[in-house]
Amino acid sequence: MPREAPSCLLWPSLEAFSSPLSGFAGVAERQYLNGILGESVTFQLKSNLPFVSVSWIKIVDHNFYKPENISVVTSGEPCSLLVPLPALQDRVKVSEDCRGLQLSPLKQDDRGYYMAEIVLSDEEMVYESFELQVSSKYPSHGSKLLLWLICGCGLVVM
């Protein structure tokens, strides 16, 4: 019978090795998003607290924590959107309520870790993290996805 490790050991969780955002204090549980190449995905804030601004950041190289600022949204009627990277100017939109950031059309390079750095009205900072996976509309030949259909004439594997 294998022995379990004592729960009192202070080892970092496996999450710390798989996510570049796990070291930030105040980072909410990561949201997982699945997108399809050429379509759009919306990063939606869970926080309903009033905020001054939201900086949307992509972690380009999670081994060395290289942040890339995608956009800055400033709260207001209407909210303002600043997109510093020319390559994203036409690909990023903000929702009317300023709490959602849409990215389209999706490219394979868009997959990865993202973070929303939220500056609240009282100047406190809150963080929300996201992980985006991007896949093709149609599985490739190497895909492990099998479609099993059961019909009146037997079992068909496609």
N, C-alpha and C positions, 0 to 999 in steps of 0.2 A: 504494500500500500504506500503510495508516494506521500511524502510529508509536505504539508503546506508551509509556505514561508510565513513567519510571524508578521502580523499586521502592523507591528510597531516599527518596522524598518522604514527609514526615510528615503526610499528610492523614488526617483521621479516616475511618473506614470508613463506608459507607452505613448500616450497622447502628446507628451512633451517632445518626443522624437518625431512624431508625424505631423505636427502643426507648428508653423513658425509663430503663431499668435498665442500659444498657450502660456507664454511667460508674462503677458500683460495683465496687470491687476485690473479687475473690473471688466474683463472680456466676457460677454454673455456666451452661452453655449452656442457652438458653431451651427450655422444653418447650412444644410446641404442642398445644392441646386443642380438640376440636370437640364442641360440645354441641348439643342439639336443644331448642327452646322447650318448656317444660313438663316436661322430663325432668331428670335429674341428671348432674352431672359430678364427678369426684374428682380433686383436685390431690394427686399422690402424690410424696413426697420421694424423691429418688434416694439421698441420703446415708444410710448405715447407721451413722454415728457416734452414740454415746450423746449425748443432749442434755438440757438442763434445760428449755428452752421453745422454742416456735416462734410467732412473730408472723406472722399471715397478713395481707398488706396488698394493697389494690387501689390502683392508680395512677389516680386519678379524672381528672386533666387532665395528660396526659403532656407538654404544652407547658410547663407550669410546675411539674411534679413535685409534685402534690398527693396525698400518700398518705392513704388511709382505712383505718384498722385494722379488719379484718373480725373477727378473733378472735385469742385467745392460747391456745395449748395448752400445758399444763404436764405434763411426763412423770411417770408414776407408775402405780400399780396400783389403780384405773383412772386413766387420765389425766383431767385436768380441762380444761374448755372454758369460756372466757369470751368472750361475744359482746357487745361494747359497743353496737352499733347495734340498736335495737328492731326495725327493719324486717327484720333478718336473724336474729333470735332463733329463729324456727321453721324457718329455711331452711338452717342450717349444722349439720353433724354431724361428729364426728371418728371415725376408725377405731379399732378396739381397740388396735392397735399404736402409736397416736398419730402416725402418719406420713402419714396421708391425711386430707384435708378435703373433705367432700362438700357441694356446693351444689345445692339443689333447692327448688322447681321453677325451672328457668332462665327468665330474662327477657332481653329484648334489652339492657337496661341492664347486664347482667352481663358482656357482652363487653368485652374489653380486656386490660390488663397486670396481672399479679399478682406478688407476691414473697413468699417465705417467708424470714423473718429468723430463723435458727437459732442459739440460744445453746448452745454445746457445754459439756460438763462442765468443761472447763478454762477457761471463760469466753471462749473464742475465738468469733467470729461467722462464720457461713457463710451465703451467700445462694443461693437458687434462684429462678429467674424462670420465669414462665409467660405464655403468651398464649392467651386463650380467645376462640374464635369461636362465635357462637350463630346457628343457622339454623332455619328452619321445617321441620317434618316434610315438608311438600309444597312443591315449588318454586313460586314465583309465576309469573304469566304473563310477567313480564319476565325470567325466568331464562334464562340462556344454556345451561342443561342440556337436552340433547336425548337422547332415548332412541332408539337405532337397533335395530331388530329385523330379523333376516333370517329369513324363513320360506320355505316351499316356493313361495309365490306371488309372491315378489319382495321388494323392500325397502320397509319400512313406516316412516315417520317419525312419531313421536308427540310 
